[in-house]
């Protein structure tokens, strides 16, 4: 996969060098320019994903360069950098279409966060474009692996939603529990499955962009709105919109969402009339929205409307029966991904996986197994490939007494060796390789 290419334009050679080196360490491809005119030229010649423009540059300043770049690409992603903290400049930059405005004396972490947010927004736009072209976003088969009674209840409730129209659904669960997979299963099992399923993370999109992404805008609705734009609800017509992390949505936008759910109508930004729309709304949050309502952080009317059907997904630590089925599933996926043939999980590894509490849930488990499959040099998951925090949580002292106890009368070393090998074979159900590994012998 090609590296994302970032344009860094600044007349200060040291700043260009510093940004180029720091961003290159994070696997970005960097193009530099020392003035605004050169920046516009490089942008027109290269496939640039994101531009960092200094406000004060010779020949052509950052605002002029921003304007010229936006003429080349109306959706160009630009972050403005400046050495002076002036509100007027910030306002001009944002009105001109800049994604963000950063004072240079801020740490590089601030710049990096802004870059990551901008690239997330860019990724979303690309997904929306594919949805417009192909009439769908999701085409992969949903994999929900479970054997526990708790997850059986979750799937039973999800199945009832699939067969009973399109009531609003609220998915509650910790990060990594698979809320997006449940939303996908509901969509694919419903009569809307020939229409788009569009997912958007409300916490990953800046407030000033989220409304436009959801509802669209009319030509001239704001600076640089040169054409009419359809929002996600309009693109998803007949299908499903999955609003992940809805607890991060600002209050004013919650009002518009409530109107859409209640009346099946919405209005584009700058529009003068309502449009009717038929979409199924599924929302998700890792926050307790009931508590957020009490703190005036979430609208009560929207919460009660979304709360028509709530599906609570239990964390992995409360359904440990699902750990090994998930491990085997992830192991097979990673074997295919890395061209490996890992086919065994030693008992000590199984015990470690079961004892750990998995604060990151199934997502964390998948990352652990991916690491283990990638690093293991044998055809089994080596305990030493597990992250240190997992191995530290393992308590060997909880294990039962040793399989062998030396009797008072004593035994010869040959008898001890034979007895240990027989017991290891019994524990490994005759698997000589596992027995040898347990005894740490060839």
Secondary structure, DSSP 8 states (H G I E B T S, - for coil): ----EEEEE-S-HHHHHHHHHHHHHTT-EEEEESSHHHHHHHHHHS--SEEEEESS-SSS-HHHHHHHHHHH-TT--EEEEESS--HHHHHHHHHTT-SEEEETTS-HHHHHHHHHHHHHHHHHHHHHHHHHHHS-S--S-------SHHHHHHHHHHHHHHTS----EEEE--TTS-HHHHHHHHHHHSTTTTS-EEEEETTTS-HHHHHHHHHEE-TTSSTT--S-EE-HHHHTTTSEEEEETGGGS-HHHHHHHHHHHHHSEE--BT-SS-EE---EEEEEESS-HHHHHHTTSS-HHHHHHHTTEEEE---GGG-THHHHHHHHHHHHHHHHHHT----B--HHHHHHHHHS--TTHHHHHHHHHHHHHHH--SSB--GGGS-HHHHHH--GGGS-S-S----TT---HHHHHHHHHHHHHHHTTT-HHHHHHHHT--
